[in-house]
Amino acid sequence: SEIALSADDAIGVLKFQGYAGTVQLFDGQSVAIAALAAEAFTNANTPGFLMIGTIPSGSNGPPLARFVIGKGGNVEIGTGTSMASVAAFDPTGRLTIRGDVAIQLALVKCTVAVSAPGAGLLQLRVEAGTNPGTTKLVAYSGTSTTGVTIADNIGSGN
């Protein structure tokens, strides 16, 4: 008879694997996309999460989670957690990036009215600067709509 899924059971897994020159690598897949049960399934509760994992150079598995969407919708990139042991894994922040990030962050001047970001949250905004043609970087935190200016008159030669 069928039984309900338990935490960490695979709902579906797509494995990418291949021939290594001497043997077919069935257990040493190179990349995996897995949908897993986050908790024991019931008729009223079926939480899951999605993981994409890769195997680093010099290894043959199991894949390490590189991108995870948790049961609460939170996203984590660069986790490095083994996909073989993820029973309690769930990203804690809306977006968490682990390790060095080699990207440039671009903020665009905001004209939408300020709304409080919420308890424990921070919002950075680019707004019109004090001097014409400049911008300023303003931080808003918690339940307040009063901002703190971090830098003003950006673009006026300073």
C-alpha positions, 0 to 999 in steps of 0.5 A: 500500500502507499505511504505518505512522504516523509521529510527529505523524501524525493518528490521528483529528481532530474539527474544529469550523468554520463560516461567517465571513460571507463564506467557509466556514472549512475550514482555520481551524477554531475548535476541534479535538480530535486524537489523534496518533501520539507516535512511529512505529508498529510492531506492538509500539509504538503510542503516542499522545496526545490534544489539545484546541485552540482558536483565540484571539480575533484569530486564524484558526489553527492551534489552540493546544493547551489540554489535552493527555494525553501518551503517558505519561498525563501531563496538561498544561493551558494549554500554548498550543503550536501543534497544527501542530507537536507531534512531540516534545510530551509533558507532563513532570508528572502534572498541569501547569497553565501560566499563572494559576490562578483556583481555590481549592484545598481539602484535606480532613483525611486519615485514611489511613495515610501512604505515602511519595510517592516520589523527587522527589515531594511530598505535602501532607496535612491532619491532626488538629492538636495542639489538639482540633478543629484541623487542621495542614498537613503535607508529606511528600517523597521516600521518607520517611514523616516529615512536616514540619508547615507550620502547626498548630492551624488553626481555633483563632483564628490 
